[in-house]
């Protein structure tokens, strides 16, 4: 396993807010992920029309998002 050296970023209360890695390390991680999970070309057009909606999707989305606010 390769050794990566992350940098931990905390706020004033010492709570973890981010993890930074060097760009070179990020590129290595991306290369590893490409080998493990190569992108698959999925034709989503075959699913068009496969469901019927009884409500307006945009109105449903807005209503659902507003519930959490």
mmJSON file of the N, C-alpha and C atoms, coordinates in Angstrom:
{"data_MODEL":{"atom_site":{
"group_PDB":["ATOM","ATOM","ATOM","ATOM","ATOM","ATOM","ATOM","ATOM","ATOM","ATOM","ATOM","ATOM","ATOM","ATOM","ATOM","ATOM","ATOM","ATOM","ATOM","ATOM","ATOM","ATOM","ATOM","ATOM","ATOM","ATOM","ATOM","ATOM","ATOM","ATOM","ATOM","ATOM","ATOM","ATOM","ATOM","ATOM","ATOM","ATOM","ATOM","ATOM","ATOM","ATOM","ATOM","ATOM","ATOM","ATOM","ATOM","ATOM","ATOM","ATOM","ATOM","ATOM","ATOM","ATOM","ATOM","ATOM","ATOM","ATOM","ATOM","ATOM","ATOM","ATOM","ATOM","ATOM","ATOM","ATOM","ATOM","ATOM","ATOM","ATOM","ATOM","ATOM","ATOM","ATOM","ATOM","ATOM","ATOM","ATOM","ATOM","ATOM","ATOM","ATOM","ATOM","ATOM","ATOM","ATOM","ATOM","ATOM","ATOM","ATOM","ATOM","ATOM","ATOM","ATOM","ATOM","ATOM","ATOM","ATOM","ATOM","ATOM","ATOM","ATOM","ATOM","ATOM","ATOM","ATOM","ATOM","ATOM","ATOM","ATOM","ATOM","ATOM","ATOM","ATOM","ATOM","ATOM","ATOM","ATOM","ATOM","ATOM","ATOM","ATOM","ATOM","ATOM","ATOM","ATOM","ATOM","ATOM","ATOM","ATOM","ATOM","ATOM","ATOM","ATOM","ATOM","ATOM","ATOM","ATOM","ATOM","ATOM","ATOM","ATOM","ATOM","ATOM","ATOM","ATOM","ATOM","ATOM","ATOM","ATOM","ATOM","ATOM","ATOM","ATOM","ATOM","ATOM","ATOM","ATOM","ATOM","ATOM","ATOM","ATOM","ATOM","ATOM","ATOM","ATOM","ATOM","ATOM","ATOM","ATOM","ATOM","ATOM","ATOM","ATOM","ATOM","ATOM","ATOM","ATOM","ATOM","ATOM","ATOM","ATOM","ATOM","ATOM","ATOM","ATOM","ATOM","ATOM","ATOM","ATOM","ATOM","ATOM","ATOM","ATOM","ATOM","ATOM","ATOM","ATOM","ATOM","ATOM","ATOM","ATOM","ATOM","ATOM","ATOM","ATOM","ATOM"],
"id":[1,2,3,4,5,6,7,8,9,10,11,12,13,14,15,16,17,18,19,20,21,22,23,24,25,26,27,28,29,30,31,32,33,34,35,36,37,38,39,40,41,42,43,44,45,46,47,48,49,50,51,52,53,54,55,56,57,58,59,60,61,62,63,64,65,66,67,68,69,70,71,72,73,74,75,76,77,78,79,80,81,82,83,84,85,86,87,88,89,90,91,92,93,94,95,96,97,98,99,100,101,102,103,104,105,106,107,108,109,110,111,112,113,114,115,116,117,118,119,120,121,122,123,124,125,126,127,128,129,130,131,132,133,134,135,136,137,138,139,140,141,142,143,144,145,146,147,148,149,150,151,152,153,154,155,156,157,158,159,160,161,162,163,164,165,166,167,168,169,170,171,172,173,174,175,176,177,178,179,180,181,182,183,184,185,186,187,188,189,190,191,192,193,194,195,196,197,198,199,200,201,202,203,204,205,206,207],
"type_symbol":["N","C","C","N","C","C","N","C","C","N","C","C","N","C","C","N","C","C","N","C","C","N","C","C","N","C","C","N","C","C","N","C","C","N","C","C","N","C","C","N","C","C","N","C","C","N","C","C","N","C","C","N","C","C","N","C","C","N","C","C","N","C","C","N","C","C","N","C","C","N","C","C","N","C","C","N","C","C","N","C","C","N","C","C","N","C","C","N","C","C","N","C","C","N","C","C","N","C","C","N","C","C","N","C","C","N","C","C","N","C","C","N","C","C","N","C","C","N","C","C","N","C","C","N","C","C","N","C","C","N","C","C","N","C","C","N","C","C","N","C","C","N","C","C","N","C","C","N","C","C","N","C","C","N","C","C","N","C","C","N","C","C","N","C","C","N","C","C","N","C","C","N","C","C","N","C","C","N","C","C","N","C","C","N","C","C","N","C","C","N","C","C","N","C","C","N","C","C","N","C","C","N","C","C","N","C","C"],
"label_atom_id":["N","CA","C","N","CA","C","N","CA","C","N","CA","C","N","CA","C","N","CA","C","N","CA","C","N","CA","C","N","CA","C","N","CA","C","N","CA","C","N","CA","C","N","CA","C","N","CA","C","N","CA","C","N","CA","C","N","CA","C","N","CA","C","N","CA","C","N","CA","C","N","CA","C","N","CA","C","N","CA","C","N","CA","C","N","CA","C","N","CA","C","N","CA","C","N","CA","C","N","CA","C","N","CA","C","N","CA","C","N","CA","C","N","CA","C","N","CA","C","N","CA","C","N","CA","C","N","CA","C","N","CA","C","N","CA","C","N","CA","C","N","CA","C","N","CA","C","N","CA","C","N","CA","C","N","CA","C","N","CA","C","N","CA","C","N","CA","C","N","CA","C","N","CA","C","N","CA","C","N","CA","C","N","CA","C","N","CA","C","N","CA","C","N","CA","C","N","CA","C","N","CA","C","N","CA","C","N","CA","C","N","CA","C","N","CA","C","N","CA","C","N","CA","C","N","CA","C","N","CA","C","N","CA","C","N","CA","C","N","CA","C"],
"label_alt_id":[null,null,null,null,null,null,null,null,null,null,null,null,null,null,null,null,null,null,null,null,null,null,null,null,null,null,null,null,null,null,null,null,null,null,null,null,null,null,null,null,null,null,null,null,null,null,null,null,null,null,null,null,null,null,null,null,null,null,null,null,null,null,null,null,null,null,null,null,null,null,null,null,null,null,null,null,null,null,null,null,null,null,null,null,null,null,null,null,null,null,null,null,null,null,null,null,null,null,null,null,null,null,null,null,null,null,null,null,null,null,null,null,null,null,null,null,null,null,null,null,null,null,null,null,null,null,null,null,null,null,null,null,null,null,null,null,null,null,null,null,null,null,null,null,null,null,null,null,null,null,null,null,null,null,null,null,null,null,null,null,null,null,null,null,null,null,null,null,null,null,null,null,null,null,null,null,null,null,null,null,null,null,null,null,null,null,null,null,null,null,null,null,null,null,null,null,null,null,null,null,null,null,null,null,null,null,null],
"label_comp_id":["UNK","UNK","UNK","UNK","UNK","UNK","UNK","UNK","UNK","UNK","UNK","UNK","UNK","UNK","UNK","UNK","UNK","UNK","UNK","UNK","UNK","UNK","UNK","UNK","UNK","UNK","UNK","UNK","UNK","UNK","UNK","UNK","UNK","UNK","UNK","UNK","UNK","UNK","UNK","UNK","UNK","UNK","UNK","UNK","UNK","UNK","UNK","UNK","UNK","UNK","UNK","UNK","UNK","UNK","UNK","UNK","UNK","UNK","UNK","UNK","UNK","UNK","UNK","UNK","UNK","UNK","UNK","UNK","UNK","UNK","UNK","UNK","UNK","UNK","UNK","UNK","UNK","UNK","UNK","UNK","UNK","UNK","UNK","UNK","UNK","UNK","UNK","UNK","UNK","UNK","UNK","UNK","UNK","UNK","UNK","UNK","UNK","UNK","UNK","UNK","UNK","UNK","UNK","UNK","UNK","UNK","UNK","UNK","UNK","UNK","UNK","UNK","UNK","UNK","UNK","UNK","UNK","UNK","UNK","UNK","UNK","UNK","UNK","UNK","UNK","UNK","UNK","UNK","UNK","UNK","UNK","UNK","UNK","UNK","UNK","UNK","UNK","UNK","UNK","UNK","UNK","UNK","UNK","UNK","UNK","UNK","UNK","UNK","UNK","UNK","UNK","UNK","UNK","UNK","UNK","UNK","UNK","UNK","UNK","UNK","UNK","UNK","UNK","UNK","UNK","UNK","UNK","UNK","UNK","UNK","UNK","UNK","UNK","UNK","UNK","UNK","UNK","UNK","UNK","UNK","UNK","UNK","UNK","UNK","UNK","UNK","UNK","UNK","UNK","UNK","UNK","UNK","UNK","UNK","UNK","UNK","UNK","UNK","UNK","UNK","UNK","UNK","UNK","UNK","UNK","UNK","UNK"],
"label_asym_id":["A","A","A","A","A","A","A","A","A","A","A","A","A","A","A","A","A","A","A","A","A","A","A","A","A","A","A","A","A","A","A","A","A","A","A","A","A","A","A","A","A","A","A","A","A","A","A","A","A","A","A","A","A","A","A","A","A","A","A","A","A","A","A","A","A","A","A","A","A","A","A","A","A","A","A","A","A","A","A","A","A","A","A","A","A","A","A","A","A","A","A","A","A","A","A","A","A","A","A","A","A","A","A","A","A","A","A","A","A","A","A","A","A","A","A","A","A","A","A","A","A","A","A","A","A","A","A","A","A","A","A","A","A","A","A","A","A","A","A","A","A","A","A","A","A","A","A","A","A","A","A","A","A","A","A","A","A","A","A","A","A","A","A","A","A","A","A","A","A","A","A","A","A","A","A","A","A","A","A","A","A","A","A","A","A","A","A","A","A","A","A","A","A","A","A","A","A","A","A","A","A","A","A","A","A","A","A"],
"label_entity_id":["1","1","1","1","1","1","1","1","1","1","1","1","1","1","1","1","1","1","1","1","1","1","1","1","1","1","1","1","1","1","1","1","1","1","1","1","1","1","1","1","1","1","1","1","1","1","1","1","1","1","1","1","1","1","1","1","1","1","1","1","1","1","1","1","1","1","1","1","1","1","1","1","1","1","1","1","1","1","1","1","1","1","1","1","1","1","1","1","1","1","1","1","1","1","1","1","1","1","1","1","1","1","1","1","1","1","1","1","1","1","1","1","1","1","1","1","1","1","1","1","1","1","1","1","1","1","1","1","1","1","1","1","1","1","1","1","1","1","1","1","1","1","1","1","1","1","1","1","1","1","1","1","1","1","1","1","1","1","1","1","1","1","1","1","1","1","1","1","1","1","1","1","1","1","1","1","1","1","1","1","1","1","1","1","1","1","1","1","1","1","1","1","1","1","1","1","1","1","1","1","1","1","1","1","1","1","1"],
"label_seq_id":[1,1,1,2,2,2,3,3,3,4,4,4,5,5,5,6,6,6,7,7,7,8,8,8,9,9,9,10,10,10,11,11,11,12,12,12,13,13,13,14,14,14,15,15,15,16,16,16,17,17,17,18,18,18,19,19,19,20,20,20,21,21,21,22,22,22,23,23,23,24,24,24,25,25,25,26,26,26,27,27,27,28,28,28,29,29,29,30,30,30,31,31,31,32,32,32,33,33,33,34,34,34,35,35,35,36,36,36,37,37,37,38,38,38,39,39,39,40,40,40,41,41,41,42,42,42,43,43,43,44,44,44,45,45,45,46,46,46,47,47,47,48,48,48,49,49,49,50,50,50,51,51,51,52,52,52,53,53,53,54,54,54,55,55,55,56,56,56,57,57,57,58,58,58,59,59,59,60,60,60,61,61,61,62,62,62,63,63,63,64,64,64,65,65,65,66,66,66,67,67,67,68,68,68,69,69,69],
"pdbx_PDB_ins_code":[null,null,null,null,null,null,null,null,null,null,null,null,null,null,null,null,null,null,null,null,null,null,null,null,null,null,null,null,null,null,null,null,null,null,null,null,null,null,null,null,null,null,null,null,null,null,null,null,null,null,null,null,null,null,null,null,null,null,null,null,null,null,null,null,null,null,null,null,null,null,null,null,null,null,null,null,null,null,null,null,null,null,null,null,null,null,null,null,null,null,null,null,null,null,null,null,null,null,null,null,null,null,null,null,null,null,null,null,null,null,null,null,null,null,null,null,null,null,null,null,null,null,null,null,null,null,null,null,null,null,null,null,null,null,null,null,null,null,null,null,null,null,null,null,null,null,null,null,null,null,null,null,null,null,null,null,null,null,null,null,null,null,null,null,null,null,null,null,null,null,null,null,null,null,null,null,null,null,null,null,null,null,null,null,null,null,null,null,null,null,null,null,null,null,null,null,null,null,null,null,null,null,null,null,null,null,null],
"Cartn_x":[0.836,0.0,0.882,0.47,1.223,0.954,1.925,1.762,1.388,0.253,-0.176,-0.08,0.21,0.397,-0.648,-1.831,-2.875,-2.585,-3.119,-3.024,-4.432,-4.573,-5.867,-6.107,-7.293,-7.667,-8.791,-8.611,-9.622,-10.067,-11.23,-11.71,-11.177,-11.671,-11.16,-11.471,-12.509,-12.847,-12.176,-11.206,-10.45,-11.311,-12.401,-13.236,-12.715,-12.675,-12.198,-13.145,-12.596,-13.431,-12.966,-11.717,-11.232,-9.97,-9.703,-8.453,-7.844,-6.613,-5.924,-4.839,-4.69,-3.593,-2.866,-1.634,-0.868,-1.488,-1.347,-1.92,-1.35,-0.08,0.543,-0.091,-0.377,-1.047,-2.454,-3.146,-4.499,-4.494,-3.518,-3.414,-3.176,-2.354,-2.118,-3.401,-4.15,-5.417,-6.38,-6.464,-7.347,-6.953,-5.664,-5.192,-5.561,-5.414,-5.776,-7.268,-8.084,-9.536,-9.961,-9.293,-9.612,-9.339,-8.288,-7.963,-8.97,-9.4,-10.328,-11.745,-12.175,-13.534,-13.502,-13.215,-13.206,-14.609,-14.653,-15.947,-16.655,-17.938,-18.755,-19.671,-19.714,-20.631,-22.009,-22.913,-24.271,-25.196,-25.978,-26.938,-28.227,-28.425,-29.599,-30.864,-30.721,-31.894,-32.812,-32.257,-33.098,-34.11,-33.884,-34.806,-35.863,-35.744,-36.69,-38.098,-39.036,-40.427,-40.739,-39.808,-40.048,-40.894,-41.019,-41.914,-42.872,-44.016,-44.969,-45.102,-45.116,-45.183,-46.576,-47.085,-48.409,-48.316,-47.087,-46.869,-45.777,-45.798,-44.763,-43.439,-42.411,-41.146,-40.501,-40.577,-39.955,-40.658,-41.995,-42.74,-42.445,-42.371,-42.052,-40.666,-39.699,-38.333,-38.273,-38.931,-38.925,-39.587,-40.72,-41.43,-40.575,-39.914,-39.075,-37.887,-37.272,-36.121,-36.528,-37.73,-38.186,-38.531,-38.793,-39.121,-37.951,-36.737,-35.56,-35.119,-35.679,-35.229,-35.872],
"Cartn_y":[-1.181,0.0,1.247,2.231,3.476,4.316,5.086,5.962,7.36,7.838,9.199,9.98,11.239,12.062,13.176,12.887,13.908,14.98,16.151,17.264,17.515,17.491,17.667,19.155,19.629,21.024,21.055,21.866,21.977,23.428,23.593,24.943,25.408,26.53,27.098,26.228,25.391,24.477,23.117,23.055,21.823,20.705,21.068,20.074,19.886,18.655,18.335,18.939,19.706,20.275,19.867,19.421,19.029,18.197,17.475,16.731,17.122,17.566,17.962,16.947,16.692,15.836,16.557,16.193,16.78,16.379,17.254,16.996,15.718,15.473,14.256,13.012,13.068,11.945,11.757,12.869,12.799,12.133,12.479,11.859,10.36,9.95,8.52,7.816,8.44,7.855,7.725,8.744,8.69,7.552,7.354,6.269,4.915,4.772,3.512,3.251,4.275,4.108,3.762,4.315,3.985,2.516,1.979,0.569,-0.33,0.079,-0.737,-0.628,0.584,0.835,1.597,0.932,1.665,2.179,3.34,3.918,3.016,2.839,2.048,3.002,2.838,3.634,3.009,3.732,3.241,4.06,3.381,4.056,4.252,5.454,5.735,5.913,6.066,6.24,5.029,3.862,2.66,2.708,3.595,3.71,4.792,5.558,6.642,6.085,6.684,6.271,5.005,4.505,3.242,3.419,4.66,4.906,6.019,6.014,7.098,7.845,9.142,9.982,10.557,10.544,11.118,12.507,12.987,14.331,15.01,16.333,17.101,16.924,16.387,16.113,17.354,18.491,19.703,20.186,20.144,20.544,19.588,18.312,17.319,17.578,17.849,18.105,19.341,20.415,21.639,21.408,20.702,20.434,19.577,18.578,17.691,18.442,19.3,20.073,21.077,21.636,22.624,21.996,20.705,20.038,20.088,20.044,20.042,21.431,22.453,23.826,24.384],
"Cartn_z":[0.0,0.0,0.0,-0.743,-0.804,0.447,0.84,2.006,1.539,1.995,1.717,3.017,2.89,4.073,4.092,4.634,4.665,5.71,5.444,6.387,6.931,8.231,8.869,9.11,8.731,8.931,9.964,11.001,12.054,12.201,12.821,13.092,14.446,14.934,16.188,17.403,17.291,18.381,18.204,17.297,17.03,16.439,15.771,15.092,13.674,13.242,11.897,10.871,9.939,8.885,7.493,7.357,6.034,6.166,5.102,4.988,3.653,3.675,2.45,2.135,0.834,0.386,-0.738,-0.948,-2.041,-3.374,-4.352,-5.67,-6.281,-6.108,-6.647,-6.024,-4.722,-4.061,-4.605,-4.84,-5.38,-6.758,-7.581,-8.903,-8.789,-7.825,-7.615,-7.199,-6.31,-5.859,-7.029,-7.864,-9.031,-9.966,-10.168,-11.036,-10.445,-9.135,-8.471,-8.614,-8.4,-8.51,-9.928,-10.92,-12.313,-12.597,-12.008,-12.223,-11.524,-10.338,-9.556,-10.102,-10.417,-10.892,-12.208,-13.311,-14.576,-14.901,-15.539,-15.897,-16.896,-16.648,-17.558,-18.315,-19.602,-20.399,-20.297,-19.671,-19.482,-20.365,-21.162,-22.019,-21.228,-20.709,-19.896,-20.732,-22.028,-22.886,-22.841,-22.549,-22.519,-21.379,-20.389,-19.266,-19.477,-20.543,-20.801,-20.946,-20.212,-20.285,-19.517,-18.74,-18.038,-16.782,-16.302,-15.173,-15.546,-14.911,-15.11,-13.79,-13.888,-12.701,-12.558,-11.325,-11.096,-10.469,-10.233,-9.693,-10.499,-10.464,-11.152,-10.407,-11.06,-10.376,-9.758,-10.426,-9.907,-8.639,-8.641,-7.442,-6.29,-6.582,-5.547,-4.961,-5.828,-5.379,-4.481,-4.891,-4.088,-2.734,-2.728,-1.483,-0.552,-1.095,-0.295,0.281,-0.502,-0.015,1.055,0.94,1.914,3.257,3.297,4.558,5.525,5.015,5.874,6.314,5.695,6.002,7.242],
"occupancy":[1.0,1.0,1.0,1.0,1.0,1.0,1.0,1.0,1.0,1.0,1.0,1.0,1.0,1.0,1.0,1.0,1.0,1.0,1.0,1.0,1.0,1.0,1.0,1.0,1.0,1.0,1.0,1.0,1.0,1.0,1.0,1.0,1.0,1.0,1.0,1.0,1.0,1.0,1.0,1.0,1.0,1.0,1.0,1.0,1.0,1.0,1.0,1.0,1.0,1.0,1.0,1.0,1.0,1.0,1.0,1.0,1.0,1.0,1.0,1.0,1.0,1.0,1.0,1.0,1.0,1.0,1.0,1.0,1.0,1.0,1.0,1.0,1.0,1.0,1.0,1.0,1.0,1.0,1.0,1.0,1.0,1.0,1.0,1.0,1.0,1.0,1.0,1.0,1.0,1.0,1.0,1.0,1.0,1.0,1.0,1.0,1.0,1.0,1.0,1.0,1.0,1.0,1.0,1.0,1.0,1.0,1.0,1.0,1.0,1.0,1.0,1.0,1.0,1.0,1.0,1.0,1.0,1.0,1.0,1.0,1.0,1.0,1.0,1.0,1.0,1.0,1.0,1.0,1.0,1.0,1.0,1.0,1.0,1.0,1.0,1.0,1.0,1.0,1.0,1.0,1.0,1.0,1.0,1.0,1.0,1.0,1.0,1.0,1.0,1.0,1.0,1.0,1.0,1.0,1.0,1.0,1.0,1.0,1.0,1.0,1.0,1.0,1.0,1.0,1.0,1.0,1.0,1.0,1.0,1.0,1.0,1.0,1.0,1.0,1.0,1.0,1.0,1.0,1.0,1.0,1.0,1.0,1.0,1.0,1.0,1.0,1.0,1.0,1.0,1.0,1.0,1.0,1.0,1.0,1.0,1.0,1.0,1.0,1.0,1.0,1.0,1.0,1.0,1.0,1.0,1.0,1.0],
"B_iso_or_equiv":[0.0,0.0,0.0,0.0,0.0,0.0,0.0,0.0,0.0,0.0,0.0,0.0,0.0,0.0,0.0,0.0,0.0,0.0,0.0,0.0,0.0,0.0,0.0,0.0,0.0,0.0,0.0,0.0,0.0,0.0,0.0,0.0,0.0,0.0,0.0,0.0,0.0,0.0,0.0,0.0,0.0,0.0,0.0,0.0,0.0,0.0,0.0,0.0,0.0,0.0,0.0,0.0,0.0,0.0,0.0,0.0,0.0,0.0,0.0,0.0,0.0,0.0,0.0,0.0,0.0,0.0,0.0,0.0,0.0,0.0,0.0,0.0,0.0,0.0,0.0,0.0,0.0,0.0,0.0,0.0,0.0,0.0,0.0,0.0,0.0,0.0,0.0,0.0,0.0,0.0,0.0,0.0,0.0,0.0,0.0,0.0,0.0,0.0,0.0,0.0,0.0,0.0,0.0,0.0,0.0,0.0,0.0,0.0,0.0,0.0,0.0,0.0,0.0,0.0,0.0,0.0,0.0,0.0,0.0,0.0,0.0,0.0,0.0,0.0,0.0,0.0,0.0,0.0,0.0,0.0,0.0,0.0,0.0,0.0,0.0,0.0,0.0,0.0,0.0,0.0,0.0,0.0,0.0,0.0,0.0,0.0,0.0,0.0,0.0,0.0,0.0,0.0,0.0,0.0,0.0,0.0,0.0,0.0,0.0,0.0,0.0,0.0,0.0,0.0,0.0,0.0,0.0,0.0,0.0,0.0,0.0,0.0,0.0,0.0,0.0,0.0,0.0,0.0,0.0,0.0,0.0,0.0,0.0,0.0,0.0,0.0,0.0,0.0,0.0,0.0,0.0,0.0,0.0,0.0,0.0,0.0,0.0,0.0,0.0,0.0,0.0,0.0,0.0,0.0,0.0,0.0,0.0],
"pdbx_formal_charge":[null,null,null,null,null,null,null,null,null,null,null,null,null,null,null,null,null,null,null,null,null,null,null,null,null,null,null,null,null,null,null,null,null,null,null,null,null,null,null,null,null,null,null,null,null,null,null,null,null,null,null,null,null,null,null,null,null,null,null,null,null,null,null,null,null,null,null,null,null,null,null,null,null,null,null,null,null,null,null,null,null,null,null,null,null,null,null,null,null,null,null,null,null,null,null,null,null,null,null,null,null,null,null,null,null,null,null,null,null,null,null,null,null,null,null,null,null,null,null,null,null,null,null,null,null,null,null,null,null,null,null,null,null,null,null,null,null,null,null,null,null,null,null,null,null,null,null,null,null,null,null,null,null,null,null,null,null,null,null,null,null,null,null,null,null,null,null,null,null,null,null,null,null,null,null,null,null,null,null,null,null,null,null,null,null,null,null,null,null,null,null,null,null,null,null,null,null,null,null,null,null,null,null,null,null,null,null],
"auth_seq_id":[1,1,1,2,2,2,3,3,3,4,4,4,5,5,5,6,6,6,7,7,7,8,8,8,9,9,9,10,10,10,11,11,11,12,12,12,13,13,13,14,14,14,15,15,15,16,16,16,17,17,17,18,18,18,19,19,19,20,20,20,21,21,21,22,22,22,23,23,23,24,24,24,25,25,25,26,26,26,27,27,27,28,28,28,29,29,29,30,30,30,31,31,31,32,32,32,33,33,33,34,34,34,35,35,35,36,36,36,37,37,37,38,38,38,39,39,39,40,40,40,41,41,41,42,42,42,43,43,43,44,44,44,45,45,45,46,46,46,47,47,47,48,48,48,49,49,49,50,50,50,51,51,51,52,52,52,53,53,53,54,54,54,55,55,55,56,56,56,57,57,57,58,58,58,59,59,59,60,60,60,61,61,61,62,62,62,63,63,63,64,64,64,65,65,65,66,66,66,67,67,67,68,68,68,69,69,69],
"auth_comp_id":["UNK","UNK","UNK","UNK","UNK","UNK","UNK","UNK","UNK","UNK","UNK","UNK","UNK","UNK","UNK","UNK","UNK","UNK","UNK","UNK","UNK","UNK","UNK","UNK","UNK","UNK","UNK","UNK","UNK","UNK","UNK","UNK","UNK","UNK","UNK","UNK","UNK","UNK","UNK","UNK","UNK","UNK","UNK","UNK","UNK","UNK","UNK","UNK","UNK","UNK","UNK","UNK","UNK","UNK","UNK","UNK","UNK","UNK","UNK","UNK","UNK","UNK","UNK","UNK","UNK","UNK","UNK","UNK","UNK","UNK","UNK","UNK","UNK","UNK","UNK","UNK","UNK","UNK","UNK","UNK","UNK","UNK","UNK","UNK","UNK","UNK","UNK","UNK","UNK","UNK","UNK","UNK","UNK","UNK","UNK","UNK","UNK","UNK","UNK","UNK","UNK","UNK","UNK","UNK","UNK","UNK","UNK","UNK","UNK","UNK","UNK","UNK","UNK","UNK","UNK","UNK","UNK","UNK","UNK","UNK","UNK","UNK","UNK","UNK","UNK","UNK","UNK","UNK","UNK","UNK","UNK","UNK","UNK","UNK","UNK","UNK","UNK","UNK","UNK","UNK","UNK","UNK","UNK","UNK","UNK","UNK","UNK","UNK","UNK","UNK","UNK","UNK","UNK","UNK","UNK","UNK","UNK","UNK","UNK","UNK","UNK","UNK","UNK","UNK","UNK","UNK","UNK","UNK","UNK","UNK","UNK","UNK","UNK","UNK","UNK","UNK","UNK","UNK","UNK","UNK","UNK","UNK","UNK","UNK","UNK","UNK","UNK","UNK","UNK","UNK","UNK","UNK","UNK","UNK","UNK","UNK","UNK","UNK","UNK","UNK","UNK","UNK","UNK","UNK","UNK","UNK","UNK"],
"auth_asym_id":["A","A","A","A","A","A","A","A","A","A","A","A","A","A","A","A","A","A","A","A","A","A","A","A","A","A","A","A","A","A","A","A","A","A","A","A","A","A","A","A","A","A","A","A","A","A","A","A","A","A","A","A","A","A","A","A","A","A","A","A","A","A","A","A","A","A","A","A","A","A","A","A","A","A","A","A","A","A","A","A","A","A","A","A","A","A","A","A","A","A","A","A","A","A","A","A","A","A","A","A","A","A","A","A","A","A","A","A","A","A","A","A","A","A","A","A","A","A","A","A","A","A","A","A","A","A","A","A","A","A","A","A","A","A","A","A","A","A","A","A","A","A","A","A","A","A","A","A","A","A","A","A","A","A","A","A","A","A","A","A","A","A","A","A","A","A","A","A","A","A","A","A","A","A","A","A","A","A","A","A","A","A","A","A","A","A","A","A","A","A","A","A","A","A","A","A","A","A","A","A","A","A","A","A","A","A","A"],
"auth_atom_id":["N","CA","C","N","CA","C","N","CA","C","N","CA","C","N","CA","C","N","CA","C","N","CA","C","N","CA","C","N","CA","C","N","CA","C","N","CA","C","N","CA","C","N","CA","C","N","CA","C","N","CA","C","N","CA","C","N","CA","C","N","CA","C","N","CA","C","N","CA","C","N","CA","C","N","CA","C","N","CA","C","N","CA","C","N","CA","C","N","CA","C","N","CA","C","N","CA","C","N","CA","C","N","CA","C","N","CA","C","N","CA","C","N","CA","C","N","CA","C","N","CA","C","N","CA","C","N","CA","C","N","CA","C","N","CA","C","N","CA","C","N","CA","C","N","CA","C","N","CA","C","N","CA","C","N","CA","C","N","CA","C","N","CA","C","N","CA","C","N","CA","C","N","CA","C","N","CA","C","N","CA","C","N","CA","C","N","CA","C","N","CA","C","N","CA","C","N","CA","C","N","CA","C","N","CA","C","N","CA","C","N","CA","C","N","CA","C","N","CA","C","N","CA","C","N","CA","C","N","CA","C","N","CA","C","N","CA","C","N","CA","C"],
"pdbx_PDB_model_num":[1,1,1,1,1,1,1,1,1,1,1,1,1,1,1,1,1,1,1,1,1,1,1,1,1,1,1,1,1,1,1,1,1,1,1,1,1,1,1,1,1,1,1,1,1,1,1,1,1,1,1,1,1,1,1,1,1,1,1,1,1,1,1,1,1,1,1,1,1,1,1,1,1,1,1,1,1,1,1,1,1,1,1,1,1,1,1,1,1,1,1,1,1,1,1,1,1,1,1,1,1,1,1,1,1,1,1,1,1,1,1,1,1,1,1,1,1,1,1,1,1,1,1,1,1,1,1,1,1,1,1,1,1,1,1,1,1,1,1,1,1,1,1,1,1,1,1,1,1,1,1,1,1,1,1,1,1,1,1,1,1,1,1,1,1,1,1,1,1,1,1,1,1,1,1,1,1,1,1,1,1,1,1,1,1,1,1,1,1,1,1,1,1,1,1,1,1,1,1,1,1,1,1,1,1,1,1]
}}}
